[in-house]
Each structure stands twice: as C-alpha cells, then as structure tokens.
C-alpha cells in the first residue's frame, strides 16, 4: 500500500479513534506560513536536525537566510 495522509488518518481512526493533525506542529511553532516567513518573527537562529529523527521531517532543514541557519546531521537523532 502506498503511504498517504488519508490512509494514515483512516488507520488511526480505526485503531485509536483519533486522527493525526499534520498541520499542528507548523502552526504551534509559528511556521504555518512556511520557513521563508520566519524572518518576519525572528532572527539569529540555528536549527539543528538529526536526519534519523522523525521530527526532522517538519523542521527547518535548509538555510532561510544568513542568520537563520540549518545544520543537518545525517546519522543523528534527538537521542544521539
């Protein structure tokens, strides 16, 4: 079966009677308009990402500007 948000949501509803909220993290972190708009709210931030960590999928993984910098650690995770 091909992965999709709809299939994931259906499985979660069936198994756990709950649905994932893929937009929750960007909204709660002030990134609902995307990383390009972060400079409107902040400056001088280094985003570090362990790319083995599932959270990195919704993190800033590319430099936004010269002062909003992403550092990606290919074999890293939140526990490494």
NUFI-254552 format. One record per atom (N, C-alpha, C): atom name; x, y, z; residue in one letter. Coordinates in steps of 0.05 Angstrom, whole numbers, plus 32768, in hexadecimal, padded with zeros to 4 digits. Layout:
 atom   c1   c2   c3 rest
   CA    X    Y    Z    a
...
***
This chain:
 atom   c1   c2   c3 rest
    N 8011 7FE8 8000    x
   CA 8000 8000 8000    x
    C 8012 8019 8000    x
    N 800B 802C 7FF0    x
   CA 8019 8045 7FEF    x
    C 8012 8056 8006    x
    N 8026 8063 8013    x
   CA 8021 8074 802A    x
    C 8013 808E 8021    x
    N 8000 8096 8031    x
   CA 7FF3 80B0 802C    x
    C 7FE8 80BA 8047    x
    N 7FE4 80D4 8049    x
   CA 7FD8 80DF 8062    x
    C 7FBC 80D3 8066    x
    N 7FAD 80D1 8050    x
   CA 7F91 80C6 8052    x
    C 7F92 80A9 805D    x
    N 7FA4 8099 8053    x
   CA 7FA5 807D 805C    x
    C 7FAE 807C 807A    x
    N 7FC1 808D 8081    x
   CA 7FCA 808E 809D    x
    C 7FB3 8097 80AF    x
    N 7FA5 80AB 80A7    x
   CA 7F8E 80B5 80B7    x
    C 7F79 80A0 80BA    x
    N 7F73 8091 80A5    x
   CA 7F5F 807C 80A6    x
    C 7F68 8066 80BA    x
    N 7F81 805E 80B8    x
   CA 7F8B 804A 80CB    x
    C 7F8B 8053 80E8    x
    N 7F92 806C 80EC    x
   CA 7F91 8077 8108    x
    C 7F75 8078 8113    x
    N 7F62 8081 8102    x
   CA 7F46 8082 810B    x
    C 7F3C 8066 8111    x
    N 7F43 8053 8100    x
   CA 7F3A 8037 8104    x
    C 7F46 802B 811E    x
    N 7F60 802E 8122    x
   CA 7F6E 8022 8138    x
    C 7F6C 8031 8152    x
    N 7F6D 804C 8151    x
   CA 7F70 805C 8169    x
    C 7F59 8070 816D    x
    N 7F47 8071 815A    x
   CA 7F30 8084 815C    x
    C 7F3B 80A1 815E    x
    N 7F50 80A6 8150    x
   CA 7F5C 80C1 814F    x
    C 7F69 80C5 8134    x
    N 7F6C 80DE 812C    x
   CA 7F78 80E4 8112    x
    C 7F91 80F5 8116    x
    N 7FA5 80F1 8106    x
   CA 7FBD 8102 8107    x
    C 7FB7 811E 80FE    x
    N 7FC7 8131 8107    x
   CA 7FC3 814D 8100    x
    C 7FDE 8156 80F3    x
    N 7FE2 8151 80DA    x
   CA 7FFC 8158 80CD    x
    C 8002 8176 80CE    x
    N 7FEF 8187 80CF    x
   CA 7FF4 81A4 80CF    x
    C 7FF8 81AF 80EB    x
    N 7FF4 819E 8100    x
   CA 7FF6 81A9 811B    x
    C 8012 81B3 8121    x
    N 8027 81A3 811B    x
   CA 8042 81AC 8123    x
    C 804A 81C6 8116    x
    N 8047 81C9 80FB    x
   CA 804E 81E3 80EF    x
    C 803F 81FA 80FB    x
    N 8025 81F6 8100    x
   CA 8015 820C 810C    x
    C 801F 8212 8128    x
    N 8023 81FE 8138    x
   CA 802B 8202 8154    x
    C 8047 820E 8157    x
    N 8058 820A 8143    x
   CA 8073 8214 8143    x
    C 8076 822F 8134    x
    N 805F 823A 812C    x
   CA 8060 8253 811E    x
    C 806A 8252 8101    x
    N 8067 823A 80F5    x
   CA 8071 8236 80DA    x
    C 805B 822F 80C7    x
    N 8043 8237 80CD    x
   CA 802C 8230 80BB    x
    C 802F 823B 809F    x
    N 803D 8251 809D    x
   CA 8041 825D 8082    x
    C 805B 8253 8075    x
    N 8069 8241 8082    x
   CA 8081 8236 8077    x
    C 809A 8243 8082    x
    N 80B0 8235 807E    x
   CA 80CA 823E 8089    x
    C 80D2 8259 807D    x
    N 80CB 825F 8065    x
   CA 80D3 8278 8058    x
    C 80C9 8290 8067    x
    N 80B4 828D 8076    x
   CA 80A8 82A3 8086    x
    C 80B3 82A5 80A2    x
    N 80C5 8293 80AA    x
   CA 80D0 8295 80C5    x
    C 80DF 82AF 80CA    x
    N 80EB 82BA 80B6    x
   CA 80F9 82D4 80BA    x
    C 80E7 82EA 80C2    x
    N 80CD 82E7 80BE    x
   CA 80BA 82FB 80C7    x
    C 80B7 82FB 80E5    x
    N 80BD 82E4 80F2    x
   CA 80B8 82E1 810E    x
    C 80D1 82DE 811F    x
    N 80E8 82D6 8112    x
   CA 8100 82D0 8122    x
    C 8119 82D4 8111    x
    N 812F 82D3 811F    x
   CA 8149 82D5 8111    x
    C 815E 82C6 8121    x
    N 8174 82C0 8115    x
   CA 818B 82B4 8123    x
    C 8183 829A 8131    x
    N 817B 8287 8121    x
   CA 8173 826C 812C    x
    C 8183 8257 811C    x
    N 818D 8243 812A    x
   CA 8199 822C 811E    x
    C 8187 8214 8123    x
    N 817D 8209 810D    x
   CA 816B 81F1 810F    x
    C 817D 81D9 810B    x
    N 817F 81C8 811F    x
   CA 818F 81AF 811C    x
    C 817C 8198 8119    x
    N 8183 8187 8107    x
   CA 8171 8170 8101    x
    C 8181 8157 80FE    x
    N 8179 8142 810D    x
   CA 8183 8127 8109    x
    C 8170 811B 80F4    x
    N 817A 8115 80DD    x
   CA 8168 810C 80C7    x
    C 815D 80F0 80CB    x
    N 8166 80E1 80DF    x
   CA 8159 80C8 80E6    x
    C 8141 80CC 80F8    x
    N 813F 80E4 8103    x
   CA 8129 80EB 8115    x
    C 810F 80F1 8105    x
    N 80F9 80E4 810B    x
   CA 80E1 80E9 80FC    x
    C 80D8 8107 80FD    x
    N 80DF 8115 8113    x
   CA 80D7 8131 8115    x
    C 80E5 8142 8100    x
    N 80FB 8139 80F5    x
   CA 8109 814A 80E1    x
    C 80F8 814E 80C8    x
    N 80E4 813D 80C3    x
   CA 80D3 8140 80AC    x
    C 80C3 815A 80AC    x
    N 80BE 8165 80C4    x
   CA 80AF 817E 80C6    x
    C 80C1 8194 80D1    x
    N 80DB 8191 80CF    x
   CA 80ED 81A5 80D9    x
    C 80F8 81B6 80C1    x
    N 8106 81CA 80C8    x
   CA 8114 81DB 80B4    x
    C 812E 81CC 80AD    x
    N 8130 81C3 8095    x
   CA 8148 81B3 808D    x
    C 8159 81C1 8078    x
    N 8151 81D9 8070    x
   CA 8161 81E9 805E    x
    C 8164 8205 8069    x
    N 817A 8212 8063    x
   CA 817E 822D 806D    x
    C 8167 823F 8062    x
    N 815C 824F 8073    x
   CA 8148 8263 806B    x
    C 8155 827D 8064    x
    N 816A 8284 8072    x
   CA 8179 829C 806D    x
    C 8194 8299 8079    x
    N 81A5 82AD 8078    x
   CA 81BF 82AB 8083    x
    C 81BF 82AA 80A2    x
    N 81A9 82B1 80AE    x
   CA 81A6 82B0 80CB    x
    C 8192 829B 80D5    x
    N 8184 828E 80C3    x
   CA 8172 8278 80CA    x
    C 817E 8260 80BB    x
    N 818E 8251 80CA    x
   CA 819F 823C 80BE    x
    C 8197 8220 80C7    x
    N 8197 820E 80B4    x
   CA 8191 81F2 80BA    x
    C 81AB 81E1 80B9    x
    N 81AF 81D1 80CD    x
   CA 81C5 81BE 80CE    x
    C 81B9 81A2 80D0    x
    N 81BE 8192 80BC    x
   CA 81B3 8177 80BB    x
    C 81C8 8162 80C1    x
    N 81C2 8150 80D3    x
   CA 81D5 813B 80DB    x
    C 81C9 8121 80D0    x
    N 81D5 8116 80BA    x
   CA 81C8 8100 80AC    x
    C 81C1 80E8 80BD    x
    N 81D3 80DF 80CE    x
   CA 81CF 80C7 80DF    x
    C 81C6 80CE 80FB    x
    N 81BD 80E7 8100    x
   CA 81B5 80EF 811A    x
    C 8198 80ED 8120    x
    N 8191 80ED 813A    x
   CA 8176 80ED 8143    x
    C 8174 80FC 815D    x
    N 815C 80FF 8168    x
   CA 815A 810F 8180    x
    C 8167 8101 8198    x
    N 816D 80E8 8196    x
   CA 8179 80DA 81AC    x
    C 8197 80D4 81A7    x
    N 81A2 80DF 8191    x
   CA 81BE 80D9 818C    x
    C 81D1 80EF 8194    x
***
